[in-house]
Amino acid sequence: MSEIPLDQAPVDVAAAADDAARGKVVYLTEPGQRLAAIVPSALAAGLEDLQPEAFRGLLEDFADALAAQGALAEIEEGASPVPAERVWAELRLDSCPPGGMRQVSLSRPTWVAPPPGAVAALALD
């Protein structure tokens, strides 16, 4: 079954559908485990239209965004930021590009290379 009319759905599912219509993701769970989600219809339609390679790229973007959020949380908890020069050295990059900062892609999380002495950052829209 891929569709449930709201007039046939339990009250909790109807409320979850209302939340999804307002842009929220609602998870359906059994104790300790997420089984499925009710998502906004535009998101579901977009996912259905993705080709396998684009879907893999999207999953990589999500993993990158989660890693960036984790790093930002560590900094907020008092961890020291990693200098950009160290990141560039570990990635075997020469240095910051001319002009100081650059945007890699508009359709993915945007990597920003700050000037020397600053820290590397990821801008999450």
C-alpha positions in Angstrom: 0.0 0.0 0.0 1.5 3.3 -1.0 -1.3 5.7 -0.1 -3.8 5.9 2.8 -6.7 8.3 2.5 -6.7 10.5 5.6 -10.3 9.7 6.4 -9.3 6.1 6.8 -6.1 6.8 8.8 -5.8 6.7 12.6 -5.9 10.1 14.2 -2.1 10.1 14.9 -1.3 9.4 11.2 -3.7 12.2 10.2 -1.9 14.6 12.6 1.5 13.4 11.2 0.3 14.1 7.7 -0.7 17.6 8.7 2.8 18.1 10.1 4.4 16.8 6.9 2.3 19.1 4.9 3.9 22.0 6.9 7.4 20.7 6.1 8.1 18.5 9.0 9.4 14.9 8.9 7.6 12.5 11.2 9.1 9.1 12.0 7.1 6.0 12.6 8.8 3.9 15.3 8.8 0.8 17.2 10.6 0.9 20.5 14.1 2.2 19.8 13.9 1.9 16.0 12.8 4.2 13.2 10.9 2.1 10.7 9.6 4.7 8.2 8.8 8.4 7.9 6.0 10.6 6.7 7.6 13.4 4.7 6.4 16.4 2.8 5.0 15.3 -0.6 7.4 17.5 -2.6 10.3 15.8 -0.9 8.9 12.3 -1.6 8.3 13.3 -5.3 11.8 14.6 -5.7 13.3 11.4 -4.2 11.2 9.3 -6.5 12.5 11.1 -9.6 16.2 10.8 -8.6 18.5 8.6 -10.7 20.6 6.1 -8.7 23.8 8.2 -9.1 22.1 11.4 -8.0 20.6 9.5 -5.0 24.1 8.3 -4.0 25.3 11.9 -4.2 22.5 13.1 -2.1 23.3 10.5 0.6 26.9 11.6 0.5 25.8 15.2 0.9 23.7 14.2 3.9 26.6 12.4 5.5 28.9 15.4 4.9 26.3 17.8 6.5 26.0 15.5 9.5 29.8 15.4 9.9 29.9 19.2 9.7 27.1 19.6 12.3 29.0 17.2 14.6 32.2 19.3 14.1 30.4 22.5 14.9 28.9 20.9 18.0 32.3 19.9 19.1 33.6 23.5 18.7 30.5 24.8 20.6 31.5 22.4 23.4 35.0 23.9 23.6 37.0 21.9 21.1 39.7 23.9 19.2 39.0 24.5 15.5 41.5 22.9 13.1 43.6 25.5 11.2 42.8 25.6 7.5 46.5 25.1 6.7 46.4 21.7 8.5 43.2 20.7 6.6 44.8 21.6 3.3 48.0 19.7 4.1 46.0 16.6 5.1 44.1 16.9 1.8 47.3 17.6 -0.1 46.0 20.9 -1.3 48.5 23.8 -1.9 46.6 26.6 -0.1 43.6 28.8 -0.1 42.5 29.8 -3.7 43.1 33.3 -4.9 40.6 35.7 -3.5 40.3 33.9 -0.1 37.0 32.1 -0.4 35.3 30.1 -3.1 32.0 28.3 -3.6 32.2 24.8 -4.9 28.6 24.1 -5.8 25.2 25.7 -5.5 23.3 22.4 -5.4 25.3 20.9 -2.6 26.6 22.0 0.8 29.1 24.7 0.1 32.7 24.3 1.1 34.4 27.5 2.0 38.2 27.9 2.1 39.0 30.9 4.4 42.2 32.9 4.3 45.4 31.5 6.0 45.2 31.4 9.7 41.4 30.8 9.7 39.6 27.6 10.0 38.0 25.6 7.2 34.2 25.8 7.2 31.1 24.4 5.6 28.1 26.7 5.0 24.8 24.8 5.5 21.8 26.5 3.9 
